[in-house]
Amino acid sequence: MVVWKTVAAISFISAGTAMTTNAQGLVDSKPHEQRFEVISIKRSAPGDSFAIRPNPDNFVALNVTLKYLIGYSYDVHDFQIDDAAGWQSSMHFDIHAKSEVQKQDESRTLKEERIKEEIRSMLTERFALVVREGTKKTDVYSLHQLKTKNKLLPAEKNTGYSSGMGQIKCTSSSMQHLATLLSEILDMFVVDQTSLQGQYQFDLRWSNQAVASSETDLPDIATALKEQLGLGLTRTPGVVKSLAVVSASVPTEN
């Protein structure tokens, strides 16, 4: 069941992404305040590597799809995007864009929000993208502490993180960030309900198979969370943000 709304202030929806929504629930019907100065878009060559680099004064995205850019700039996961045409997840692009001069006092959060608005502006202007914002009822996972004490260690130094192929390794991560990474892996929204503040370091490893692998002796991901971090996953009904692609077109290369 999908419920279209004009305002996206709903449970399990992250705040901070500024968007313009009209009375019909269509997003991006008005010009964006933040826009790239120069944009180059070309089709990716077969076999090119994926890369995304949101720098303070420029944005580079290599071998990306329109659907990926929608998710990145609107802060939604792939499974929250509805009605995308086939080419929007199969046609790949290389994008090089130059931002306006960065403000010296711009914080990291403001910089990230500005770049995402510039990307949304580009999607509106070059891809003729129109999306409808709404919510839908679906099952979600609740990430929570167990009755026993958690096994998380406080972060010491942030040297980055890696995720995928049966491992999430973080040197400095919030529980919200862990929930976001788990959402991508499980293809289902994960809500942080641990009530844990601060940054933590951990190396979570699990079997890629649905059941524990006898070859690696690694458990499934839910068991790994319990045994290695002292955290639990519980499936529960919820409401999540969704975006429906109303229309879009292949951009002209330049």
GIZIUR-V230505 format. One record per backbone hydrogen bond with DSSP energy under -1.0 kcal/mol. NH is the residue of the N-H (numbers start at 1). CO is the residue of the C=O. Records with the same first field share a line. If there is no record, write none. Layout:
BEGIN
NH=CO, CO
END
This chain:
BEGIN
3=135
13=10
22=26
25=22
27=131
28=20
37=98
38=98
40=96
42=94
44=92
48=45
51=62
53=60
55=53, 58
59=97
60=53
61=95
62=51
64=93
67=88
69=65
70=66
71=67
72=68
73=69
74=70
76=71
80=77
81=78
82=243
88=85
89=86
91=87
93=64
94=42
95=61
96=40
97=59
98=38
99=57
106=103
111=107
112=108
113=109
114=110
115=111
116=112
117=113
118=114
119=115
120=116
121=117
122=118
123=119
124=120
125=121
126=122
129=123
130=247
132=244
133=25
134=242
135=3
136=240
137=1
138=238
140=236
141=189
142=234
143=191
144=232
146=230
151=229
153=201
155=199
162=169
164=167
168=204
169=162
170=202
171=160
173=200
178=174
179=175
180=176
181=177
182=178
183=179
184=180
185=181
186=182
187=183
188=183
191=141
193=143
200=173
201=153
202=170
204=168
206=166
207=219
213=218
217=213
224=220
225=221
226=222
227=223
228=224
229=225
231=225
232=144
234=142
236=140
238=138
240=136
242=134
243=80
244=132
245=82
246=130
247=130
249=127
254=41
END
